[in-house]
Every structure is written in structure tokens, then in C-alpha cells.
């Protein structure tokens, strides 16, 4: 019995990773269509927190359609975007064909130690099957003194009404849907949790900074909130897809009621706050592989084109 439980526990991260991979194979376009307007609002603060400027070598993990990579390149950074979803990378390469994008797993990055000055993760860390392992990988590929910056959604509430409304509606009216167990959705929404995770990975947690970014998600109508998560989310998208028409009607009605305080004419403006965390790798003398890594990535991108 104990052995069976151990085997089940050991397979949980792999099951969740497979679930996420399959979700982003099918929902990449939906994410791009629905979430672009809200996720891009965090990009400039994210890059500032990571110290991204001209000449900096940057790895953008869970790069998705390439929004962060493109913004970093506009600053003059030498950037490579990394994602495990071929569908996401296809969107990124279509939009930004002059940039370098690599297919790779954040839990096992395809780069040597000490390769980058900075690493960014914009709303990706909540999708990693083992986020603490991903942080250790980030630590490994960063040069001494290098920086990490990542974002997560704020906990549901007045500062994150979008998630408060959708989760309340689904929890109240949806049939249960079995999903592979994954890390808590808002695990990195508190400064304490972020500091502990960063310290465990080797970062200078005492110097870490966690701050709240107020953002507003503007949608044409309340029904768009359900559509956005149905077409552009992994865990909530799976729960929505499994509901009967009657259940969906009940969820939709609850969302309309929840959005009522945020109506602006026929449109809706939902507070959708973000938590941004940054930290540095302690400085010690190490070997520098960054130029070789980016040259190799550029060569591979050239071969594809």
C-alpha cells in the first residue's frame, strides 16, 4: 500500500505536466486572443525588475506567444524565449520571426550553467508541475549576480475580481471534474511564499522584492470572461469544457451578476491584479557561457527560417 502511494505521488508531477502540455497544444491561440491585453500590462515592470537593458542576456521562460521576448529585444537585450508548447512557439515565431525561440522544459533547461544575466517568467510559474525545481534550474543557468523576475496572479478578491468572479461561479455551479493534482494556482501570490521558494533554490531571499501591480482587464461584455477562460486557460478551461449546457448557463448567469459592479456601459472593466517578485543570485566567481548559448540559439533559429 505504501509503495503504491509513493508511486502515485511520484507520478503526479508528470501527469500534471502532460495535462498542461496538452492544454497549451489546443489553447495557445485562445490564450493569445483573450489574455494578451491583460498579460502585456505586466511586461515593462517585469523587465525593469529583472534589470533588462541593452546588452543583457535574457532567457524568457514559458515565453508563450513571445510578448516579453519582443519587449526585451526592443530594449536591446539579447534574448531567447523558451516554451515547452510547440503551438505557443509557432505563434511566437509567426509574430516575431527575427527573434530566437527554443522548445524546452523549464525543469530541465537546454543551457549550460551561468549562461544568462537575467531570467523572466511572465505568468508561467503557476503552470510548472514542479515550480521549485524550475527555480533551481533558473539559479543554475544564471550568472553570479544575475536576476530572476516572475509574475503570478494576485489572490481572488477585490484586487483580482476577474479570478474571484470566475472561480466563485465555477465552484458554485460546475460539476466536479477530475484533474491531475498540480501546485496551488496562487502559490506565488504572497511575499513569504516567494521568499521561501527563492531561498530554497539558492537565491538571495533577503534581498527579494515582491510587489503588487494593479491591472484592469477590459472586456466587451461579462460573457467574455467565461469565453476567455474556456478558450485560453488550462485548469479552468478543462473544468468549463466538461460542463453540460445547463451548468454552463448557471455559471454564465453567476458571472454576469458578479460583473455587475464593474460594468462601464455595455463593457466590463475587471481589476485583475498581479504579484511581481524579483531576486538575485549571489555573486561568486564562475565561468561565462552566455555568448555561446545565444549564438547557438540564433544559429538554430536561422536553420528553421
BAFI-3210 file (N, C-alpha, C; in Angstrom, 3 decimals, decimal comma, padded with zeros to 6 digits):
// residues 305
n [1|2|3|4|5|6|7|8|9|10|11|12|13|14|15|16|17|18|19|20|21|22|23|24|25|26|27|28|29|30|31|32|33|34|35|36|37|38|39|40|41|42|43|44|45|46|47|48|49|50|51|52|53|54|55|56|57|58|59|60|61|62|63|64|65|66|67|68|69|70|71|72|73|74|75|76|77|78|79|80|81|82|83|84|85|86|87|88|89|90|91|92|93|94|95|96|97|98|99|100|101|102|103|104|105|106|107|108|109|110|111|112|113|114|115|116|117|118|119|120|121|122|123|124|125|126|127|128|129|130|131|132|133|134|135|136|137|138|139|140|141|142|143|144|145|146|147|148|149|150|151|152|153|154|155|156|157|158|159|160|161|162|163|164|165|166|167|168|169|170|171|172|173|174|175|176|177|178|179|180|181|182|183|184|185|186|187|188|189|190|191|192|193|194|195|196|197|198|199|200|201|202|203|204|205|206|207|208|209|210|211|212|213|214|215|216|217|218|219|220|221|222|223|224|225|226|227|228|229|230|231|232|233|234|235|236|237|238|239|240|241|242|243|244|245|246|247|248|249|250|251|252|253|254|255|256|257|258|259|260|261|262|263|264|265|266|267|268|269|270|271|272|273|274|275|276|277|278|279|280|281|282|283|284|285|286|287|288|289|290|291|292|293|294|295|296|297|298|299|300|301|302|303|304|305]
n.u [000,836|001,887|003,934|002,459|001,187|003,422|004,292|002,149|002,343|004,811|004,268|002,563|003,599|004,448|002,045|000,581|002,206|001,937|-000,773|-000,859|000,751|-000,762|-002,988|-002,004|-001,269|-003,681|-004,927|-003,415|-003,829|-006,248|-005,472|-003,715|-005,491|-007,379|-006,037|-003,916|-004,223|-004,261|-002,030|000,160|000,342|001,944|004,520|006,550|007,101|008,034|010,366|011,848|012,219|013,858|016,118|016,569|018,154|019,919|022,202|022,066|021,911|019,207|016,912|013,695|011,320|008,644|007,600|005,461|003,448|005,504|005,562|007,016|009,677|009,875|009,517|011,759|013,782|013,364|014,434|017,053|018,171|019,767|018,056|016,482|013,622|011,817|009,792|007,607|005,627|004,880|002,897|002,559|005,093|005,020|003,214|004,718|006,971|005,766|004,807|007,112|009,484|012,180|013,342|014,831|013,610|013,186|012,331|011,726|012,009|011,182|011,954|014,201|016,405|017,816|020,504|023,898|025,451|025,403|024,687|023,142|022,302|019,886|016,609|013,270|009,836|006,747|003,727|004,041|005,043|003,047|002,130|003,977|004,835|006,515|007,381|009,386|011,558|011,941|012,796|015,283|016,575|016,606|018,310|020,641|021,271|021,687|024,081|026,486|025,234|023,197|019,718|016,336|012,949|009,496|005,971|002,751|-000,766|-002,664|-004,240|-007,673|-010,148|-011,076|-008,948|-008,336|-010,639|-011,474|-010,591|-011,800|-014,520|-014,873|-013,969|-015,701|-018,150|-017,751|-017,101|-019,495|-021,439|-020,524|-020,164|-018,148|-014,812|-012,355|-008,995|-005,455|-003,435|-002,006|000,365|-000,647|-002,750|-002,360|000,068|002,381|001,581|002,067|004,402|005,889|005,764|007,093|009,667|010,513|010,566|012,464|014,713|015,133|015,958|018,399|018,707|019,247|017,289|016,766|017,125|015,086|012,303|008,888|005,971|002,815|000,945|-001,410|-003,882|-006,135|-008,594|-010,145|-013,129|-015,494|-018,008|-019,720|-020,015|-017,757|-015,785|-016,163|-015,815|-013,183|-011,684|-012,543|-011,425|-008,764|-007,361|-005,809|-006,325|-008,844|-010,078|-010,344|-012,159|-014,414|-014,960|-015,987|-018,581|-022,186|-024,717|-026,736|-025,412|-023,422|-025,017|-025,856|-023,412|-022,685|-024,709|-024,118|-021,631|-022,327|-023,815|-021,800|-020,110|-021,506|-020,968|-018,792|-019,370|-019,118|-020,931|-021,906|-019,743|-017,140|-014,931|-012,502|-010,770|-007,663|-005,366|-001,788|001,046|004,369|007,594|011,050|014,534|018,028|020,834|023,415|026,667|029,495|032,675|032,441|032,254|031,584|029,100|027,343|027,478|028,058|025,785|023,670|024,533|024,397|021,618|020,688|021,761|020,314|017,729|018,036|018,444|015,872|014,428]
n.v [-001,208|001,292|001,546|001,781|004,255|005,901|005,600|006,749|009,380|010,097|010,093|012,199|014,896|014,434|013,701|016,069|017,809|016,685|017,119|019,961|020,424|019,278|020,909|023,431|022,883|022,859|025,248|027,491|029,535|030,593|031,606|033,628|035,279|036,093|036,736|038,418|041,248|041,660|040,327|041,591|043,969|043,691|043,511|045,573|046,444|043,916|043,491|045,684|044,974|042,767|043,939|044,356|045,525|047,213|044,966|043,030|039,544|037,442|034,969|034,117|032,398|030,008|031,385|031,699|033,390|035,155|037,782|039,026|038,523|039,993|042,616|042,827|042,615|045,001|046,713|046,290|043,990|040,747|038,100|034,948|033,073|030,587|027,730|024,971|024,277|023,548|024,731|027,268|028,301|028,354|030,446|032,532|032,593|033,239|035,791|037,181|036,782|037,387|036,910|034,718|031,573|028,765|025,359|023,911|022,541|023,987|022,739|021,414|022,864|023,649|024,662|025,611|025,909|029,130|030,954|033,240|036,723|037,432|036,139|035,810|035,184|035,279|034,951|032,213|030,529|029,455|027,424|025,424|022,072|021,407|023,878|024,680|023,171|024,243|026,815|026,184|025,383|027,802|029,219|027,775|028,364|031,059|033,688|034,498|036,974|037,471|038,039|037,149|037,456|037,188|036,663|036,264|035,706|037,830|036,921|035,800|038,287|041,666|043,004|041,326|040,784|039,457|036,750|036,101|036,225|034,330|031,945|031,716|031,380|028,981|027,184|027,193|026,234|024,311|020,915|018,437|017,928|015,667|016,391|016,240|016,416|019,515|022,219|024,798|027,326|030,014|030,108|031,684|034,181|035,524|037,333|035,982|033,231|033,388|034,266|032,082|030,020|031,021|031,185|028,455|027,645|028,826|031,546|035,046|035,587|037,436|039,845|039,876|041,122|041,714|042,791|044,438|044,751|046,786|046,032|046,236|044,419|044,699|043,956|043,143|042,343|040,764|038,030|037,427|036,858|034,202|032,965|033,603|032,161|029,617|029,208|029,931|028,999|026,614|024,772|025,837|026,003|023,299|022,468|023,987|023,051|020,529|020,782|020,561|021,937|023,125|023,529|025,307|027,484|028,277|028,957|031,056|032,905|033,492|034,696|036,978|038,331|038,698|040,413|042,741|045,059|046,106|047,069|049,192|051,043|049,093|047,491|045,793|046,301|044,805|044,561|043,009|042,014|041,672|039,888|040,640|039,382|039,563|038,686|038,087|036,126|035,118|036,695|035,124|033,921|032,650|030,630|032,004|031,431|032,682|034,063|032,013|030,401|032,045|032,499|029,907|029,459|031,400|030,485|028,076|029,088|030,406|028,237|027,084|029,048]
n.w [000,000|000,907|-000,934|-003,304|-002,855|-002,842|-005,465|-006,805|-005,891|-006,958|-009,649|-009,990|-010,648|-013,314|-014,533|-014,267|-015,739|-018,286|-018,684|-018,723|-020,970|-023,037|-022,854|-023,637|-026,172|-027,468|-026,719|-027,242|-029,187|-028,279|-025,784|-026,608|-028,011|-026,045|-023,616|-024,087|-023,815|-021,076|-019,941|-021,090|-019,755|-017,544|-018,456|-018,821|-016,092|-015,213|-016,770|-015,915|-013,226|-013,509|-014,417|-017,152|-019,963|-022,630|-024,117|-022,135|-021,450|-021,793|-020,735|-021,450|-019,905|-020,364|-022,523|-024,235|-026,627|-027,189|-026,195|-024,035|-024,781|-027,166|-026,212|-024,583|-026,483|-027,827|-026,008|-026,424|-025,430|-025,475|-026,299|-025,647|-026,129|-024,367|-024,427|-023,657|-025,337|-028,566|-030,081|-028,915|-029,481|-032,250|-032,679|-031,553|-033,240|-035,634|-035,132|-034,350|-036,148|-036,282|-033,870|-031,362|-030,511|-028,464|-028,096|-025,044|-021,703|-018,676|-016,368|-016,991|-018,386|-021,590|-021,487|-020,671|-017,381|-015,783|-017,873|-018,429|-017,886|-016,853|-016,047|-016,996|-016,153|-017,130|-015,830|-015,971|-014,019|-012,442|-013,983|-014,010|-013,334|-011,233|-009,596|-007,780|-008,509|-011,044|-010,326|-009,239|-011,568|-012,948|-011,247|-011,722|-014,450|-014,423|-014,322|-011,735|-009,582|-011,296|-012,244|-011,406|-012,373|-011,858|-012,437|-010,904|-010,631|-008,473|-005,363|-005,456|-005,075|-004,131|-005,400|-007,427|-009,169|-011,459|-011,332|-008,915|-009,555|-011,675|-010,476|-008,271|-009,568|-011,008|-008,933|-007,539|-009,315|-011,145|-012,260|-010,609|-011,770|-012,555|-012,248|-012,923|-010,008|-009,160|-008,498|-006,143|-007,486|-006,865|-005,600|-005,579|-004,851|-002,531|-000,531|001,416|000,688|-001,756|-000,992|000,559|-001,352|-003,147|-001,502|-000,955|-003,448|-003,667|-004,046|-003,168|-000,830|001,152|-000,057|-001,854|-003,729|-003,558|-005,043|-005,569|-008,547|-009,846|-012,187|-014,996|-016,626|-019,584|-021,057|-023,656|-022,826|-020,040|-020,529|-021,963|-020,144|-019,259|-021,736|-022,316|-020,378|-021,014|-023,531|-023,282|-021,044|-018,854|-016,476|-015,547|-017,996|-018,687|-016,733|-017,414|-020,001|-019,535|-018,683|-018,667|-020,909|-019,294|-016,853|-017,721|-018,391|-015,852|-014,679|-016,356|-015,796|-013,112|-013,425|-014,881|-012,949|-011,010|-012,375|-012,476|-010,753|-012,074|-014,520|-017,328|-019,034|-021,709|-021,533|-019,606|-016,882|-015,249|-012,221|-012,156|-010,558|-010,093|-008,873|-008,534|-008,406|-007,629|-007,582|-006,775|-007,825|-005,686|-005,787|-007,029|-008,213|-011,435|-014,472|-017,734|-020,041|-021,692|-024,256|-026,081|-025,814|-026,762|-029,367|-030,393|-030,177|-031,945|-034,345|-034,631|-034,886|-037,309|-039,010|-039,002|-040,308]
ca.u [000,000|002,764|004,639|001,505|001,019|004,651|004,310|001,150|002,880|005,914|003,745|001,704|004,147|004,449|000,660|000,195|002,962|001,313|-002,046|-000,570|001,279|-001,885|-003,851|-001,424|-001,281|-005,001|-005,460|-002,441|-004,458|-007,236|-004,744|-003,216|-006,613|-008,116|-005,246|-002,840|-004,439|-004,016|-000,688|001,200|000,429|002,984|005,810|007,570|007,570|008,785|011,697|012,545|012,605|014,952|017,261|016,788|018,547|020,751|023,357|021,788|021,477|017,966|016,065|012,298|010,761|007,200|007,530|004,188|003,478|006,692|005,354|008,113|010,901|009,865|009,728|013,163|014,590|013,235|015,355|018,423|018,655|020,000|017,026|015,957|012,382|011,748|008,469|007,505|004,496|005,173|001,848|002,918|006,285|004,607|002,659|005,812|007,810|004,987|004,719|008,427|010,380|013,574|013,817|015,200|012,711|013,633|011,453|012,444|011,303|011,725|012,507|015,445|016,710|018,853|021,594|024,933|025,447|025,894|024,536|022,329|022,282|018,539|015,556|011,923|008,749|005,530|002,546|004,370|005,448|001,869|001,853|005,029|004,470|007,387|007,948|010,619|012,612|012,189|013,608|016,663|017,122|016,890|019,524|021,781|021,646|022,028|025,424|026,526|024,711|022,081|018,419|015,103|011,706|008,353|004,662|001,611|-001,982|-002,998|-005,310|-009,013|-010,688|-011,323|-007,822|-008,356|-012,050|-011,690|-010,473|-012,807|-015,827|-014,905|-013,839|-016,936|-019,206|-017,468|-017,203|-020,893|-022,383|-019,950|-019,960|-016,730|-014,021|-011,065|-007,806|-004,211|-003,069|-000,933|000,666|-001,717|-002,785|-001,872|001,157|003,386|000,885|002,437|005,835|006,508|005,933|008,124|010,977|010,886|010,903|013,714|015,795|015,363|016,657|019,736|018,737|019,341|015,892|016,662|017,049|013,995|011,265|007,573|005,070|001,523|000,718|-002,836|-004,180|-007,560|-008,903|-011,316|-013,806|-016,663|-019,198|-019,449|-019,911|-016,404|-014,927|-016,288|-015,229|-011,725|-011,127|-012,855|-010,573|-007,379|-006,853|-005,582|-007,138|-010,239|-010,605|-010,755|-013,376|-015,519|-015,248|-016,664|-019,907|-023,370|-025,298|-027,452|-024,400|-022,795|-025,962|-025,813|-022,118|-022,742|-025,573|-023,379|-020,591|-022,981|-024,136|-020,553|-019,516|-022,380|-020,342|-017,650|-019,864|-018,916|-021,818|-022,111|-018,470|-016,790|-013,540|-012,281|-009,454|-007,014|-004,066|-000,639|002,142|005,664|008,687|012,377|015,628|019,322|021,730|024,607|027,839|030,732|033,360|032,011|032,510|030,553|028,770|026,194|027,614|027,966|024,397|022,841|024,956|023,828|020,177|020,491|022,037|019,207|016,594|018,322|018,224|014,438|013,907]
ca.v [000,000|002,449|001,656|002,292|005,685|006,563|005,634|007,732|010,707|010,380|010,296|013,380|015,985|014,060|013,767|017,471|018,371|016,197|017,833|021,330|020,393|019,029|022,095|024,529|022,484|023,177|026,539|028,568|030,639|031,208|032,411|034,813|036,139|036,617|037,180|039,355|042,606|041,749|039,880|042,524|045,093|043,433|043,261|046,584|046,270|042,668|043,720|046,593|044,222|041,866|044,733|044,112|046,718|046,894|044,122|041,961|038,257|037,113|033,830|034,305|031,054|029,979|032,630|031,813|033,997|035,965|039,173|039,518|038,478|041,115|043,848|042,831|042,908|046,440|047,393|045,982|042,776|039,548|037,296|033,710|032,645|029,135|027,218|023,532|024,102|023,863|025,627|028,607|028,735|028,676|031,798|033,462|032,721|033,925|037,210|037,787|035,831|037,803|036,567|033,322|030,829|027,385|024,437|023,369|022,336|024,827|021,877|020,832|023,836|023,184|025,633|025,372|026,735|030,510|031,389|034,437|037,795|037,567|035,218|036,277|034,212|036,076|034,100|030,837|029,707|028,749|026,293|024,422|020,944|021,477|025,226|024,811|022,616|025,239|027,876|025,685|025,431|029,210|029,526|027,133|028,990|032,459|034,038|035,110|038,324|037,557|038,295|036,496|038,167|036,399|037,160|035,377|036,475|038,074|036,058|036,305|039,268|042,960|043,387|040,398|040,448|038,530|035,376|035,904|036,001|033,072|030,815|031,595|030,842|027,575|026,399|027,114|025,662|023,307|019,538|018,148|017,433|015,172|016,915|015,834|017,374|020,437|023,219|025,788|028,317|031,305|029,775|032,738|035,453|036,128|037,594|034,946|032,022|033,655|034,286|030,721|029,255|031,545|030,771|027,028|027,475|029,386|032,982|035,972|035,836|038,629|040,990|039,699|042,155|041,292|043,938|044,295|045,579|046,894|045,962|046,172|043,613|045,300|043,006|043,730|042,016|039,813|036,679|037,216|036,300|032,756|032,548|033,740|031,032|028,388|029,066|030,336|028,609|025,167|024,103|026,286|025,634|021,888|022,366|024,557|022,205|019,304|021,082|020,434|023,249|023,701|024,012|026,488|028,593|028,724|029,622|032,323|033,829|033,924|035,623|038,248|039,003|039,108|041,514|043,908|046,272|046,535|047,467|050,556|050,966|047,685|046,779|045,484|046,580|043,966|044,542|041,708|042,361|040,802|039,926|040,595|039,068|039,530|038,366|037,911|035,034|035,689|036,852|034,363|033,779|031,492|030,691|032,680|030,727|033,334|034,375|030,768|029,938|032,854|032,244|028,620|029,631|032,163|029,594|027,133|029,832|030,635|026,992|026,889|030,003]
ca.w [000,000|000,988|-002,206|-004,275|-002,615|-003,262|-006,926|-007,235|-005,624|-007,868|-010,999|-010,037|-011,460|-014,726|-015,003|-014,391|-016,864|-019,519|-018,795|-019,150|-022,333|-023,928|-022,834|-024,406|-027,577|-028,028|-026,308|-027,445|-029,915|-027,403|-024,803|-027,298|-028,369|-024,899|-022,468|-024,453|-023,323|-019,639|-019,549|-021,539|-018,835|-016,543|-019,090|-018,538|-014,711|-015,118|-017,324|-015,001|-012,023|-013,878|-014,855|-018,583|-020,712|-023,793|-023,878|-021,166|-021,989|-021,101|-021,085|-021,060|-019,791|-020,625|-023,297|-024,911|-027,965|-027,381|-025,834|-023,202|-025,575|-028,101|-025,454|-024,156|-027,669|-028,108|-025,088|-026,805|-024,780|-026,283|-025,648|-026,200|-025,499|-024,181|-024,067|-023,974|-026,242|-029,968|-030,567|-028,473|-030,210|-033,625|-032,631|-031,300|-034,444|-036,660|-034,793|-034,188|-036,814|-036,150|-032,528|-031,108|-029,641|-028,327|-027,381|-023,900|-020,441|-017,609|-015,317|-017,496|-019,423|-022,514|-021,489|-019,665|-016,175|-015,809|-019,262|-018,638|-016,883|-016,282|-016,470|-016,699|-016,289|-017,015|-015,637|-016,322|-012,885|-011,948|-014,870|-013,894|-012,469|-010,058|-009,667|-007,012|-009,363|-012,086|-009,733|-009,145|-012,920|-013,217|-010,488|-012,396|-015,721|-014,205|-013,885|-010,399|-009,595|-012,228|-011,609|-011,829|-012,092|-012,313|-012,036|-010,663|-010,359|-007,073|-004,871|-005,775|-004,142|-004,776|-006,260|-008,561|-009,305|-012,570|-010,832|-007,876|-010,183|-012,430|-009,560|-007,485|-010,438|-011,303|-007,699|-007,109|-010,283|-012,050|-011,824|-010,342|-012,902|-012,061|-012,909|-012,249|-008,955|-009,506|-007,467|-005,951|-008,562|-006,383|-004,683|-005,530|-004,684|-001,253|-000,411|002,224|-000,115|-002,764|-000,337|000,949|-002,558|-003,676|-000,605|-001,157|-004,730|-003,551|-004,295|-002,040|-000,487|001,985|-000,952|-002,818|-003,710|-004,039|-005,013|-006,238|-009,727|-010,187|-013,608|-015,337|-017,812|-020,216|-021,936|-024,308|-022,046|-018,969|-021,074|-022,474|-019,096|-019,370|-023,007|-022,218|-019,626|-021,738|-024,707|-023,083|-019,732|-018,761|-015,456|-015,601|-019,301|-018,631|-015,927|-018,177|-021,158|-019,117|-018,131|-019,518|-021,254|-018,159|-015,912|-018,311|-018,255|-014,454|-014,497|-017,086|-015,046|-011,925|-013,869|-015,210|-011,681|-010,382|-013,139|-012,477|-010,195|-012,888|-015,831|-017,814|-020,174|-022,057|-021,362|-018,228|-016,545|-014,073|-011,586|-012,302|-010,022|-010,335|-007,906|-009,220|-007,488|-008,230|-006,673|-007,435|-007,471|-005,039|-006,635|-006,804|-009,488|-012,216|-015,909|-018,520|-021,279|-022,307|-025,679|-026,845|-025,779|-027,641|-030,737|-030,789|-030,366|-033,173|-035,475|-034,789|-035,427|-038,713|-039,739|-039,168|-041,285]
c.u [000,869|003,515|003,715|001,284|002,241|004,713|003,316|001,676|003,969|005,427|002,941|002,306|004,131|003,043|000,225|000,925|002,351|-000,016|-001,829|-000,096|000,147|-002,795|-003,296|-001,193|-002,579|-005,437|-004,492|-003,083|-005,485|-006,594|-004,288|-004,351|-007,233|-007,246|-004,162|-003,019|-004,159|-002,586|000,389|001,342|001,549|004,390|006,861|008,015|008,396|010,218|012,506|013,062|013,773|016,193|017,590|017,015|019,427|021,958|023,143|021,386|020,322|017,378|014,669|011,624|009,235|006,844|006,218|004,325|004,613|006,581|006,532|009,411|010,978|010,122|011,174|014,085|014,520|014,121|016,814|018,994|018,889|019,158|016,765|014,699|012,300|010,333|008,420|006,384|004,887|004,134|002,122|004,105|005,957|004,017|003,765|006,656|007,084|004,953|006,086|009,495|011,857|014,164|014,102|014,208|013,123|012,572|012,246|011,580|011,963|012,327|013,832|015,913|017,894|020,029|022,634|024,734|025,927|025,817|023,903|022,505|020,939|017,624|014,224|010,923|007,455|004,305|002,810|004,598|004,264|001,501|002,919|004,591|005,263|008,075|009,241|011,806|012,954|013,044|015,060|017,340|017,463|018,178|020,755|022,220|021,968|023,500|025,376|026,124|023,550|020,745|017,318|013,943|010,561|007,063|003,704|000,400|-002,147|-004,134|-006,675|-009,550|-010,893|-010,202|-007,686|-009,777|-012,288|-011,639|-011,490|-014,152|-015,873|-014,822|-015,102|-018,047|-018,992|-017,627|-018,654|-021,754|-021,830|-019,978|-018,474|-016,051|-012,683|-009,919|-006,560|-003,849|-001,888|-000,677|-000,492|-001,616|-002,176|-000,729|002,144|002,747|001,203|003,950|006,531|006,764|007,032|009,513|011,430|011,308|012,231|014,901|016,142|016,132|018,053|019,829|018,898|017,928|015,730|016,540|015,931|012,951|009,979|006,625|003,832|001,437|-000,791|-003,012|-005,685|-007,715|-010,207|-011,876|-015,060|-017,957|-018,819|-019,274|-018,515|-015,482|-014,973|-015,621|-013,709|-011,104|-011,421|-011,848|-009,095|-006,786|-006,722|-006,539|-008,607|-010,866|-011,091|-012,030|-014,587|-015,937|-016,060|-018,101|-021,020|-023,874|-026,020|-026,484|-023,728|-023,710|-025,936|-024,508|-022,141|-023,595|-024,856|-022,279|-021,203|-023,309|-022,870|-019,905|-020,310|-021,704|-019,237|-018,073|-019,539|-019,679|-022,105|-020,862|-018,195|-015,294|-013,237|-010,883|-008,878|-005,560|-003,035|000,366|003,444|006,759|010,007|013,419|016,904|020,020|022,963|025,805|028,988|031,390|032,950|032,350|031,321|030,332|027,738|026,323|027,460|026,527|023,554|023,244|024,360|022,336|019,886|020,728|020,882|017,979|016,792|018,104|016,735|013,877|014,479]
c.v [001,256|002,654|002,233|003,780|006,459|006,672|006,667|009,145|011,066|010,641|011,581|014,520|015,675|014,134|015,207|018,133|017,947|016,906|019,257|021,365|020,202|020,252|023,199|024,153|022,932|024,621|027,698|029,769|031,360|032,081|033,718|035,794|036,831|037,270|038,194|040,710|042,750|041,341|040,855|043,713|044,929|043,412|044,304|046,552|045,004|042,862|044,680|045,837|043,287|042,616|044,570|045,436|046,273|046,062|042,992|040,683|037,746|035,819|034,128|032,939|031,105|031,203|032,793|032,446|034,991|037,417|039,754|039,566|039,665|042,434|043,957|043,167|044,388|047,264|047,157|044,766|041,673|038,447|036,012|033,360|031,136|028,749|025,735|023,246|024,514|024,826|027,072|029,137|029,083|030,086|032,829|033,683|033,412|035,425|037,888|036,898|036,178|037,446|035,074|032,696|029,362|026,558|023,800|023,344|023,173|024,008|021,245|021,687|023,401|024,150|025,255|026,240|028,156|031,120|032,765|035,448|037,859|036,490|035,828|035,145|034,986|035,164|032,655|029,947|028,931|027,554|025,202|023,317|020,955|022,841|025,395|024,233|023,581|026,386|027,439|025,691|026,876|029,614|028,973|027,907|030,473|032,605|034,546|036,584|038,516|037,640|037,465|037,421|037,346|036,988|036,003|036,276|036,668|037,145|036,660|037,206|040,578|043,386|042,465|039,885|039,428|037,088|035,106|035,541|034,645|031,875|030,622|030,969|029,361|026,719|026,205|026,271|024,546|021,916|019,316|017,555|016,938|015,713|016,379|016,857|018,223|021,408|024,202|026,921|029,647|031,127|030,926|034,122|036,127|036,263|036,482|033,674|032,208|033,640|032,890|029,900|029,719|031,133|029,305|026,757|028,075|030,880|033,777|036,393|037,093|039,883|040,895|040,801|041,576|042,473|043,666|045,256|045,638|046,885|045,865|045,408|044,135|044,336|043,647|043,464|040,972|038,396|036,379|036,622|034,775|032,260|032,594|032,554|029,708|028,141|029,316|029,997|027,093|024,526|024,538|025,961|024,197|021,721|022,885|023,630|020,974|019,533|020,894|021,826|023,907|024,267|025,282|027,701|029,159|029,466|030,996|033,351|034,361|034,920|036,984|039,029|039,511|040,296|042,810|045,156|046,856|046,945|048,934|050,655|049,509|046,847|046,553|045,714|045,899|044,167|043,124|041,874|041,259|040,973|039,692|040,397|039,034|039,252|038,189|036,649|035,649|035,718|035,973|034,214|032,506|031,714|031,281|031,941|031,468|033,571|033,132|030,283|030,715|032,698|030,942|028,735|030,389|031,311|028,642|027,835|030,109|029,395|026,751|027,817|029,751]
c.w [000,000|-000,321|-003,281|-004,117|-003,081|-004,778|-007,454|-007,043|-006,625|-009,281|-011,124|-010,848|-012,948|-015,312|-015,206|-015,559|-018,193|-019,759|-019,306|-020,600|-023,347|-023,998|-023,715|-025,863|-028,232|-027,775|-026,511|-028,130|-029,064|-026,346|-025,424|-027,576|-027,160|-023,836|-022,815|-023,779|-021,837|-019,286|-019,992|-020,592|-017,804|-017,139|-018,716|-017,077|-014,519|-015,621|-016,458|-013,781|-012,292|-014,341|-016,326|-019,296|-021,881|-023,374|-022,898|-021,904|-021,139|-021,628|-020,565|-021,082|-019,850|-021,453|-024,037|-026,284|-028,176|-026,958|-025,050|-024,003|-026,520|-027,382|-024,983|-025,322|-028,023|-027,180|-025,450|-026,130|-025,811|-025,659|-026,403|-025,417|-025,475|-023,775|-024,417|-024,958|-027,654|-030,550|-030,162|-029,272|-031,656|-033,683|-032,450|-032,553|-035,582|-036,413|-034,832|-034,828|-036,682|-034,773|-032,404|-030,131|-029,660|-027,612|-026,254|-022,661|-019,361|-016,473|-015,733|-018,676|-020,283|-022,629|-020,439|-018,426|-016,521|-017,210|-019,429|-017,514|-016,167|-016,849|-016,066|-016,923|-016,067|-017,008|-016,072|-015,128|-012,307|-012,811|-014,785|-012,938|-011,174|-010,055|-008,892|-007,772|-010,494|-011,554|-009,577|-010,513|-013,311|-012,506|-011,205|-013,633|-015,577|-013,853|-012,445|-010,469|-010,547|-011,516|-012,228|-011,500|-012,657|-011,762|-011,775|-010,460|-008,864|-006,655|-005,197|-004,672|-004,868|-005,720|-007,471|-008,729|-010,413|-012,086|-009,727|-008,483|-010,872|-011,498|-008,729|-008,323|-010,718|-010,054|-007,271|-008,042|-011,160|-011,421|-011,558|-011,575|-012,358|-012,910|-012,205|-011,177|-009,395|-008,372|-007,318|-006,975|-008,133|-005,384|-004,514|-005,471|-003,357|-001,173|000,368|001,445|-001,158|-002,138|000,037|-000,260|-003,145|-002,814|-000,804|-002,450|-004,720|-003,760|-003,002|-001,657|000,357|001,131|-001,967|-002,644|-004,286|-003,937|-005,866|-007,409|-009,998|-011,699|-013,812|-016,642|-018,395|-021,254|-022,505|-023,544|-021,000|-019,499|-021,608|-021,409|-019,127|-020,648|-022,963|-021,501|-020,314|-022,853|-024,433|-021,743|-019,674|-017,765|-015,521|-016,944|-019,334|-017,829|-016,698|-019,306|-020,790|-018,653|-019,164|-019,880|-020,082|-017,130|-016,443|-018,214|-016,843|-014,161|-015,152|-016,338|-013,811|-012,297|-014,211|-013,939|-011,005|-011,068|-013,038|-011,878|-011,081|-014,306|-016,107|-019,131|-020,474|-021,841|-019,881|-018,028|-015,207|-013,493|-011,647|-011,875|-010,159|-009,202|-008,659|-008,190|-008,254|-007,161|-007,481|-006,949|-006,811|-005,977|-006,140|-008,170|-010,204|-013,684|-016,641|-019,831|-022,118|-023,794|-026,528|-026,916|-026,773|-029,093|-031,239|-031,052|-031,656|-034,398|-035,711|-035,350|-036,905|-039,557|-039,987|-040,232|-042,670]
res [x|x|x|x|x|x|x|x|x|x|x|x|x|x|x|x|x|x|x|x|x|x|x|x|x|x|x|x|x|x|x|x|x|x|x|x|x|x|x|x|x|x|x|x|x|x|x|x|x|x|x|x|x|x|x|x|x|x|x|x|x|x|x|x|x|x|x|x|x|x|x|x|x|x|x|x|x|x|x|x|x|x|x|x|x|x|x|x|x|x|x|x|x|x|x|x|x|x|x|x|x|x|x|x|x|x|x|x|x|x|x|x|x|x|x|x|x|x|x|x|x|x|x|x|x|x|x|x|x|x|x|x|x|x|x|x|x|x|x|x|x|x|x|x|x|x|x|x|x|x|x|x|x|x|x|x|x|x|x|x|x|x|x|x|x|x|x|x|x|x|x|x|x|x|x|x|x|x|x|x|x|x|x|x|x|x|x|x|x|x|x|x|x|x|x|x|x|x|x|x|x|x|x|x|x|x|x|x|x|x|x|x|x|x|x|x|x|x|x|x|x|x|x|x|x|x|x|x|x|x|x|x|x|x|x|x|x|x|x|x|x|x|x|x|x|x|x|x|x|x|x|x|x|x|x|x|x|x|x|x|x|x|x|x|x|x|x|x|x|x|x|x|x|x|x|x|x|x|x|x|x|x|x|x|x|x|x|x|x|x|x|x|x|x|x|x|x|x|x|x|x|x|x|x|x]
***
